[in-house]
Amino acid sequence: MTDDLPQDTRAAQPATNGDLLAELIRTAGRRESPPAEVYDQVYAAARQTWQAKLQAKRQRTMTRMAAALAVIGLAGAIYVLQSPAPSAQVATVARVIGMLETRPAVDMNWQPVGDAVAGLNRGGQLRTRAGGSASLRLDGGVSLRLAADTEIALQSAARVELRAGKLYVDTGGRGTNEPVIEIITPAGTARDVGTQFEVRYVDDAYRLRVREGEVLLLRSGQEQLGKTGEQLAITSRGELATTRVAPDDPDWRWVQMIAPAPSIEDQPLTALLDWVARETGRPVRYQRPALQDKAGLTILHGNIRDLAPMDALGVVLATTDFTYDELDDGTIMIRLRTD
């Protein structure tokens, strides 16, 4: 229908945007290329601007990565600080009779352990059950023995917490006044002065028995020295009483039953006799002085594992020229079998 309009009417119609753009292009003619130096300047400026933006972007990325790594590093440091350090070994199990249980940490369950455990770490807890007992060797050589129904915590090789029950300590007769172990209870702390002693803590009642040497009892800011043959008892009311106890008293027998036996292979008989005397609290004498020299030249073989001292003495002497008698005063008299 548009073709039917007069020519002047079509010319009067407004031009579209496309027509105007085409007209401008035709009017402008062919665009001339800029000079090379201008092109290079514009390109260089554009490239510089692009590189600046890229560098800024990279910087922001590196900043975010550094912040993230810092957070990770801080978290790792906090984890290391909060995580407990690897526990150091402070003891080994020498011998077990009956049931011995261990709990490596307070949030873990009690687990049974057997004889000759590889090691016990700082902070570990141990307990014996009814009818059981155990012997430990603390790092440093101290012998620690647990009676039945006893629970302890190993704070270190020189510090043991007795929570309940009864334990025995033998520091090996070091002949020094330097304390090497403390036994801690709520009622008091026993600090050795080169000795053999027993600590009992049951139902808030405390008892310290000194078999050999001296023990310093610390309680309520006060010190009380216990000497050989003395028993210091603290009642639940806090009262202290001192009595006597013999080194060969029958109450020490539980200690002998769990005593770790020494190796006797290629050792002289005198070494065995010294061990028996120390463990039983009974003196060893010879019927004639010359017999001591003969015993020193008698070399032993075999082992006495899991034998109590007096049982071991009988078994070993049966393989030698010696025998023994028990005197009324508790002395072990060594004599030749033919005498």
VOGU-3710 file (C-alpha; in Angstrom, 3 decimals, decimal comma):
1> mtddlpqdtr> 0,000/0,000/0,000  2,932/2,307/0,476  3,721/2,293/-3,269  0,336/3,853/-3,891  1,264/7,025/-1,985  2,502/10,023/-3,868  6,268/10,569/-4,114  6,260/13,656/-1,942  4,367/11,836/0,766  7,076/9,104/1,043
11> aaqpatngdl> 9,822/11,692/1,314  8,042/13,272/4,254  8,214/10,071/6,337  10,829/10,184/9,184  14,072/8,255/8,610  14,850/5,254/10,844  17,981/4,945/13,081  19,497/2,474/10,616  19,054/4,934/7,724  20,683/7,735/9,688
21> laelirtagr> 23,689/5,548/10,635  24,183/4,482/7,006  23,990/8,047/5,865  26,635/9,127/8,386  29,020/6,371/7,271  28,620/7,366/3,614  29,186/10,992/4,451  32,318/10,307/6,549  33,918/8,230/3,880  36,788/5,722/4,450
31> resppaevyd> 38,429/5,968/7,933  42,129/6,669/7,810  44,548/4,470/9,856  46,281/6,319/12,730  50,015/6,909/12,522  52,172/4,038/13,786  53,620/6,049/16,681  50,123/6,995/17,868  49,027/3,381/17,619  52,070/2,284/19,638
41> qvyaaarqtw> 51,401/4,907/22,315  47,752/3,927/22,633  48,670/0,213/22,708  51,350/0,791/25,323  48,963/2,796/27,497  46,278/0,152/27,191  48,747/-2,631/27,960  50,057/-0,724/31,004  46,522/-0,249/32,313  45,736/-3,947/31,749
51> qaklqakrqr> 48,934/-5,065/33,498  48,191/-2,774/36,458  44,730/-4,271/36,814  46,159/-7,795/36,484  48,831/-7,065/39,108  46,220/-5,677/41,466  44,100/-8,777/40,950  47,082/-11,034/41,605  47,939/-9,049/44,737  44,405/-9,459/46,056
61> tmtrmaaala> 44,564/-13,193/45,340  47,930/-13,570/47,097  46,643/-11,568/50,058  43,628/-13,843/50,367  45,845/-16,946/50,059  48,273/-15,602/52,693  45,389/-14,887/55,037  44,028/-18,383/54,496  47,456/-19,928/55,131  47,845/-17,809/58,252
71> viglagaiyv> 44,521/-19,103/59,546  45,558/-22,680/58,764  48,915/-22,138/60,442  47,268/-20,634/63,516  44,829/-23,507/63,701  47,728/-25,944/63,419  49,627/-24,141/66,165  46,578/-24,175/68,418  46,134/-27,901/67,742  49,765/-28,588/68,600
81> lqspapsaqv> 49,518/-26,533/71,788  46,257/-28,147/72,835  47,254/-31,681/71,880  49,082/-33,545/74,641  52,765/-34,108/73,999  53,788/-37,693/73,354  54,025/-39,394/76,731  57,471/-40,483/77,799  58,011/-43,980/79,139  58,528/-43,988/82,901
91> atvarvigml> 58,231/-47,655/83,872  58,022/-51,264/82,730  56,141/-54,220/84,164  58,491/-56,720/85,775  55,988/-59,277/87,039  52,239/-59,772/87,405  50,234/-62,136/89,600  46,525/-62,240/88,859  44,953/-59,243/87,112  46,668/-55,941/86,339
101> etrpavdmnw> 44,806/-53,273/84,385  45,962/-50,040/82,806  44,264/-46,890/81,583  46,564/-44,731/79,427  44,322/-41,643/79,792  41,362/-40,616/81,930  38,958/-40,744/78,986  39,899/-44,327/78,077  38,655/-47,641/79,432  40,623/-49,928/81,736
111> qpvgdavagl> 42,486/-52,609/79,772  44,126/-55,792/81,071  47,890/-56,008/80,672  50,113/-59,026/80,794  53,600/-59,716/82,024  56,583/-57,956/80,429  54,695/-55,016/78,911  56,889/-52,927/76,603  56,489/-49,788/78,678  54,245/-47,594/80,795
121> nrggqlrtra> 54,030/-43,907/79,983  53,796/-40,767/82,066  50,207/-40,117/83,124  49,226/-43,771/82,821  47,091/-45,379/85,516  47,343/-48,891/86,893  45,258/-51,002/89,217  45,355/-54,520/90,587  42,250/-56,524/91,356  41,381/-58,767/94,295
131> ggsaslrldg> 44,035/-61,455/94,778  46,423/-59,820/92,315  49,722/-57,971/92,618  52,304/-56,473/90,306  55,920/-55,390/90,265  57,119/-52,401/88,201  60,586/-51,175/87,380  60,641/-47,383/87,255  63,108/-45,676/84,962  66,082/-45,083/87,200
141> gvslrlaadt> 65,928/-48,541/88,764  63,408/-48,140/91,580  61,292/-51,231/92,272  57,594/-50,427/92,796  55,201/-53,172/93,899  51,425/-53,024/94,073  49,396/-55,136/96,490  45,871/-56,361/95,704  43,119/-53,774/95,151  45,587/-50,946/94,548
151> eialqsaarv> 45,301/-48,056/92,094  48,080/-45,630/91,159  48,868/-42,938/88,580  52,392/-42,576/87,192  53,042/-38,840/87,205  56,705/-39,450/86,401  59,500/-41,917/87,144  60,031/-40,078/90,431  56,455/-39,231/91,408  53,640/-41,732/91,914
161> elragklyvd> 50,110/-40,997/93,078  48,585/-43,669/95,304  44,827/-43,330/94,961  43,897/-46,401/96,964  45,489/-49,584/98,253  49,039/-50,453/99,245  52,404/-50,267/97,489  56,023/-50,981/98,330  59,123/-49,094/97,214  62,691/-50,351/97,053
171> tggrgtnepv> 65,186/-47,757/95,857  67,988/-50,320/95,824  70,017/-49,246/98,842  71,677/-46,379/96,990  73,399/-45,082/100,113  72,604/-41,449/99,274  70,463/-38,771/100,860  69,151/-37,613/97,501  65,418/-38,492/97,229  64,466/-40,224/93,998
181> ieiitpagta> 60,773/-40,905/94,471  57,670/-39,450/96,093  54,469/-41,338/96,869  51,554/-38,906/96,934  48,208/-39,369/98,683  45,581/-36,882/99,910  46,743/-37,591/103,475  50,430/-36,904/102,870  53,496/-37,407/100,691  56,246/-39,934/101,433
191> rdvgtqfevr> 59,677/-38,974/100,109  62,425/-41,581/100,290  65,912/-41,064/101,635  67,442/-44,261/100,212  65,170/-46,954/101,538  62,576/-49,691/101,425  59,136/-48,645/102,562  55,426/-49,324/102,208  52,551/-46,860/101,881  48,958/-47,849/102,538
201> yvddayrlrv> 46,005/-45,542/101,876  42,524/-47,013/102,315  39,310/-45,202/103,272  41,212/-42,008/104,181  43,434/-43,917/106,637  47,162/-43,580/105,931  50,060/-45,786/107,025  53,773/-45,536/106,264  56,144/-48,368/107,176  59,915/-47,983/106,865
211> regevlllrs> 61,694/-51,259/106,397  65,155/-49,821/105,732  66,633/-46,339/105,627  64,545/-43,228/106,199  61,402/-41,693/104,725  60,244/-38,109/105,027  56,480/-37,731/105,507  55,125/-34,353/104,366  51,648/-33,327/105,466  49,878/-30,052/106,196
221> gqeqlgktge> 53,130/-28,124/105,787  54,917/-30,253/108,385  57,646/-32,905/108,100  57,936/-36,151/110,017  60,963/-38,423/109,580  60,336/-42,153/109,686  63,319/-44,385/110,400  64,088/-48,074/109,976  61,542/-50,209/111,817  59,037/-47,412/112,342
231> qlaitsrgel> 55,402/-47,219/111,351  53,697/-43,817/111,014  49,919/-43,985/110,923  47,508/-41,118/110,224  43,910/-41,715/111,165  40,917/-40,322/109,294  40,827/-37,606/111,988  44,366/-36,540/111,138  46,027/-37,937/114,238  49,575/-39,337/113,920
241> attrvapddp> 50,771/-42,420/115,810  54,225/-44,025/115,683  54,837/-47,719/116,413  57,480/-50,337/115,594  57,536/-52,934/112,806  60,278/-55,530/112,260  61,976/-55,824/108,837  61,039/-59,532/108,750  57,482/-59,039/110,001  55,017/-61,457/108,343
251> dwrwvqmiap> 53,179/-58,449/106,877  56,091/-58,023/104,426  55,476/-61,424/102,829  53,274/-60,038/100,054  56,278/-57,988/98,945  58,401/-61,118/98,618  55,773/-62,958/96,581  55,842/-60,308/93,835  59,574/-59,511/94,042  61,250/-59,387/90,604
261> apsiedqplt> 63,919/-62,085/90,565  67,426/-61,182/89,396  69,305/-63,015/86,689  71,587/-65,591/88,294  73,228/-66,927/85,126  77,020/-66,816/85,605  76,554/-64,971/88,916  78,204/-65,986/92,216  76,112/-67,525/94,960  76,801/-64,493/97,148
271> alldwvaret> 74,749/-62,318/94,744  71,715/-64,558/95,271  72,207/-64,519/99,050  72,385/-60,715/99,081  69,087/-60,548/97,171  67,403/-63,000/99,540  68,566/-61,020/102,577  67,287/-57,736/101,147  63,914/-59,100/100,105  63,219/-61,023/103,306
281> grpvryqrpa> 64,704/-58,538/105,752  66,603/-61,419/107,335  70,376/-61,421/107,827  72,492/-64,058/106,071  75,453/-65,503/107,979  77,996/-68,233/107,309  78,766/-71,066/109,693  82,477/-70,446/109,095  84,108/-67,317/107,604  85,811/-69,369/104,883
291> lqdkagltil> 82,406/-70,375/103,521  81,756/-66,828/102,324  84,807/-67,027/100,039  83,669/-70,413/98,775  80,194/-69,037/98,065  81,776/-66,196/96,106  83,545/-68,735/93,887  80,406/-70,815/93,327  78,977/-69,743/89,955  75,276/-70,281/89,319
301> hgnirdlapm> 73,360/-71,203/86,162  69,696/-71,262/85,208  66,962/-68,857/86,309  64,681/-68,303/89,290  61,896/-66,492/87,492  58,627/-66,234/89,450  60,128/-67,803/92,569  59,843/-66,090/95,948  63,224/-65,435/97,622  63,147/-68,329/100,111
311> dalgvvlatt> 61,852/-70,718/97,462  64,620/-69,618/95,113  67,191/-70,115/97,851  66,096/-73,705/98,447  66,035/-74,569/94,727  69,440/-73,044/93,974  71,282/-74,413/97,027  70,062/-77,890/96,125  72,361/-77,724/93,090  75,424/-76,744/95,168
321> dftydelddg> 77,428/-77,983/98,141  75,545/-75,590/100,417  72,386/-75,721/102,489  70,894/-73,418/105,129  69,159/-73,360/108,498  66,660/-70,823/109,834  67,564/-69,714/113,330  65,091/-68,581/115,959  66,078/-64,939/115,532  65,313/-65,105/111,790
331> timirlrtd> 68,933/-65,457/110,660  69,614/-67,570/107,552  72,680/-69,635/108,410  74,644/-70,958/105,412  76,628/-74,145/105,872  78,077/-77,008/103,828  75,779/-79,899/103,204  78,365/-82,316/104,681  78,723/-80,395/107,996
//
